[in-house]
Amino acid sequence: METDGRRWHDPKDAREFDRRRANSCASLGWRLLRFTWAEVLHDPAYVIATVRASLAEATAVLIPADPATDAPEQAHAARACPCV
């Protein structure tokens, strides 16, 4: 999850760095949630609902129905993203 504010994201080089980092994480199977500073301050219910929905979806994928028979590759998403 990342918040985008003018102080850190207005310079062109900062935006380009963020896009490259986001693309690197996406290529590894990560989903990034990005929120504006205004959303965090003025609409925290939206931010919380979005994060919860994303976590619920990820949890449904990560928790196998039968851990004894499901492929261990599913566990890769539990590791920290090296792009951050």
C-alpha positions in Angstrom: 0.0 0.0 0.0 1.3 3.4 -0.8 0.0 6.9 -0.4 0.7 9.5 -3.1 1.3 13.0 -2.0 2.7 16.1 -3.8 5.8 16.4 -1.7 7.2 13.0 -2.7 5.4 12.3 -6.0 5.4 15.6 -7.9 9.0 15.6 -9.3 9.0 13.7 -12.6 11.9 11.5 -11.5 10.0 10.4 -8.4 7.0 9.5 -10.4 9.1 7.5 -12.8 10.9 5.7 -10.0 7.5 4.8 -8.4 6.2 3.4 -11.7 9.3 1.3 -12.2 9.1 0.0 -8.7 5.3 -0.7 -9.1 6.0 -2.5 -12.4 8.7 -4.6 -10.8 6.4 -5.7 -8.0 3.6 -6.4 -10.4 5.9 -8.6 -12.5 6.4 -10.7 -9.3 2.7 -11.1 -8.8 2.2 -8.3 -6.2 -0.8 -6.0 -6.3 -0.2 -2.5 -5.2 -2.8 -0.4 -3.6 -2.3 3.3 -4.1 -4.2 6.1 -2.3 -3.9 9.8 -2.4 -3.1 11.6 0.8 -6.5 13.3 0.6 -8.2 9.8 0.5 -6.3 8.7 3.6 -7.2 11.9 5.5 -10.8 12.5 4.2 -12.1 9.1 3.2 -10.4 6.6 5.5 -13.5 4.3 5.3 -12.8 3.8 1.6 -9.1 3.1 2.2 -9.9 0.6 4.9 -12.6 -1.1 2.9 -10.3 -1.4 -0.1 -7.4 -2.8 2.0 -9.7 -5.3 3.7 -11.2 -6.5 0.4 -7.7 -6.9 -1.1 -6.5 -8.8 2.0 -9.6 -11.0 1.9 -9.1 -11.9 -1.7 -5.4 -12.6 -1.2 -6.1 -14.7 1.9 -8.6 -16.8 -0.2 -5.8 -17.5 -2.7 -3.1 -18.1 -0.1 -4.9 -20.5 2.2 -5.3 -23.8 0.4 -8.4 -25.9 0.9 -6.2 -28.9 1.7 -2.7 -27.9 2.7 -1.5 -31.5 2.3 -2.3 -31.6 -1.4 -2.0 -28.0 -2.7 1.1 -26.8 -4.4 3.7 -25.1 -2.2 4.1 -22.4 -4.9 1.1 -20.6 -3.4 3.2 -19.6 -0.4 5.5 -17.3 -2.5 3.0 -14.4 -2.0 3.6 -14.5 1.7 7.2 -13.3 1.3 8.0 -9.6 1.4 8.2 -7.8 -1.9 11.9 -7.2 -2.7 11.0 -4.1 -4.8 10.2 -1.9 -1.9 
